[in-house]
């Protein structure tokens, strides 16, 4: 018997268990998991002795900037960085240029991804004040989710009209993702800082301008509306301890209202603005150490359901502009799993819990077909990770994202991604992106 790939001597992390196994892959899928697989020939073998084998991370929130901003990133460039970071599937946000507000724009993004994405892909559909009829008629299987910016967006993608929101929360045919910030509060805070500092607002003011109250006022409104109307709501990038009271602990499959936390809100706190400045400027803002620690506890206690990156690359030159002009967003996908594993190294999460938050729960939350688990019959979206004897420092010169920089350049990680398989194909191996790997469109069981 000839198979495509045989991984031997792996230490598998899956569904709460850690066990030794060989894993066999044929035609892109896992067709056998056993303590020892003998009597087969394989076109390729990988000896995973001493390495962990886990499902690849599914990133529910990225901004890969295509179409519209190729100087910042493309689906090809950013997915290359993603597979190096152990991400096997991503879901891209709709605030591109043009925005994903029409079916034509959605088809165009899928066409672009089919031509160049190294990881598997799905796309969120955007909300404006005038496309609610299109959203109500969406086929839930054609989109990853529907994204509403209840604050912090441009053009007509900022949706804060109560009448529009009421209809959206009532009629959305699939999972509704919300960016929650109260724009009037933010504008009032910024005006006070501008009155004192003019154009020289310091970076450390960002969590005071986009503060806890601005987040809570919007997220509490979203949660209350979802409870009243029965909306399947997913609140993105929680940043504050106060917001956590809005969410319940429990298994993701038992919830109608779920929450995400992003890596940068788990790794950084407001003391880091002094060194990193606008490099860590993001919306919602990175807040206090006590907020960061509360997010970590909520993640471990299943109040927060999944980890994302919100990868959002900007040029370094743009990031060095004054506060009002410096764009918000951080490039993070290349170091996603090593960063998440640092939470394991620090005792914040167990290894199975980390896999749950980066893979299993994301697959369940979005109804992704045959991905997110190490199971026979499932697509072979797999990552081999090695624990390093000496922590490895992150440097800008190895960054694969098109922007060429990372806010993590002062961090050192205890784990490294050695191999990433995307739909059974080698995507990252021996320190190199594999040029012939092509991601597939995610399928949703809804």
Rosetta blueprint (number, residue, H / E / L):
1 X L
2 X E
3 X E
4 X E
5 X E
6 X E
7 X E
8 X E
9 X E
10 X E
11 X E
12 X E
13 X E
14 X E
15 X L
16 X L
17 X E
18 X E
19 X E
20 X E
21 X E
22 X E
23 X E
24 X E
25 X E
26 X E
27 X L
28 X L
29 X E
30 X E
31 X E
32 X E
33 X E
34 X E
35 X L
36 X L
37 X L
38 X L
39 X L
40 X L
41 X E
42 X E
43 X E
44 X E
45 X E
46 X E
47 X E
48 X L
49 X L
50 X L
51 X E
52 X E
53 X E
54 X E
55 X E
56 X L
57 X E
58 X E
59 X E
60 X E
61 X E
62 X E
63 X E
64 X L
65 X L
66 X L
67 X L
68 X L
69 X L
70 X L
71 X L
72 X L
73 X L
74 X L
75 X H
76 X H
77 X H
78 X H
79 X H
80 X H
81 X H
82 X H
83 X H
84 X H
85 X L
86 X L
87 X E
88 X E
89 X E
90 X E
91 X E
92 X E
93 X L
94 X L
95 X L
96 X L
97 X L
98 X L
99 X L
100 X L
101 X L
102 X L
103 X H
104 X H
105 X H
106 X H
107 X H
108 X H
109 X H
110 X H
111 X H
112 X H
113 X H
114 X H
115 X H
116 X H
117 X L
118 X L
119 X L
120 X E
121 X E
122 X E
123 X E
124 X E
125 X E
126 X E
127 X L
128 X L
129 X L
130 X L
131 X L
132 X H
133 X H
134 X H
135 X H
136 X H
137 X L
138 X L
139 X L
140 X H
141 X H
142 X H
143 X L
144 X L
145 X E
146 X E
147 X E
148 X E
149 X E
150 X L
151 X L
152 X L
153 X L
154 X L
155 X H
156 X H
157 X H
158 X E
159 X L
160 X L
161 X L
162 X H
163 X H
164 X H
165 X H
166 X H
167 X H
168 X H
169 X H
170 X H
171 X H
172 X L
173 X L
174 X L
175 X L
176 X E
177 X E
178 X E
179 X E
180 X L
181 X L
182 X L
183 X H
184 X H
185 X H
186 X H
187 X H
188 X H
189 X H
190 X H
191 X H
192 X H
193 X H
194 X H
195 X H
196 X H
197 X H
198 X L
199 X L
200 X L
201 X L
202 X L
203 X H
204 X H
205 X H
206 X H
207 X H
208 X H
209 X H
210 X L
211 X L
212 X H
213 X H
214 X H
215 X H
216 X H
217 X H
218 X H
219 X H
220 X H
221 X H
222 X H
223 X H
224 X H
225 X H
226 X H
227 X H
228 X H
229 X H
230 X L
231 X L
232 X L
233 X E
234 X E
235 X E
236 X L
237 X L
238 X L
239 X L
240 X L
241 X L
242 X H
243 X H
244 X H
245 X H
246 X H
247 X L
248 X L
249 X L
250 X L
251 X L
252 X H
253 X H
254 X H
255 X L
256 X L
257 X E
258 X E
259 X E
260 X E
261 X E
262 X E
263 X H
264 X H
265 X H
266 X H
267 X H
268 X L
269 X L
270 X H
271 X H
272 X H
273 X H
274 X H
275 X H
276 X H
277 X H
278 X H
279 X H
280 X H
281 X L
282 X L
283 X L
284 X L
285 X L
286 X L
287 X L
288 X L
289 X H
290 X H
291 X H
292 X H
293 X H
294 X H
295 X H
296 X H
297 X H
298 X H
299 X H
300 X H
301 X L
302 X L
303 X L
304 X L
305 X L
306 X E
307 X E
308 X E
309 X L
310 X L
311 X E
312 X E
313 X L
314 X L
315 X L
316 X H
317 X H
318 X H
319 X H
320 X L
321 X L
322 X L
323 X L
324 X L
325 X L
326 X L
327 X L
328 X L
329 X L
330 X E
331 X L
332 X L
333 X H
334 X H
335 X H
336 X H
337 X H
338 X H
339 X H
340 X H
341 X H
342 X H
343 X H
344 X H
345 X H
346 X L
347 X L
348 X L
349 X L
350 X L
351 X H
352 X H
353 X H
354 X H
355 X H
356 X H
357 X H
358 X H
359 X H
360 X H
361 X H
362 X H
363 X H
364 X H
365 X H
366 X H
367 X L
368 X E
369 X L
370 X L
371 X L
372 X L
373 X L
374 X L
375 X L
376 X L
377 X L
378 X L
379 X E
380 X L
381 X L
382 X E
383 X E
384 X E
385 X E
386 X E
387 X E
388 X E
389 X E
390 X E
391 X E
392 X E
393 X E
394 X L
395 X L
396 X H
397 X H
398 X H
399 X L
400 X L
401 X L
402 X L
403 X L
404 X L
405 X L
406 X L
407 X L
408 X L
409 X L
410 X L
411 X L
412 X E
413 X E
414 X E
415 X E
416 X E
417 X E
418 X E
419 X E
420 X E
421 X E
422 X E
423 X L
424 X L
425 X E
426 X E
427 X E
428 X E
429 X E
430 X L
431 X L
432 X E
433 X E
434 X L
435 X L
436 X L
437 X L
438 X L
439 X L
440 X L
441 X E
442 X L
443 X L
444 X E
445 X L
446 X L
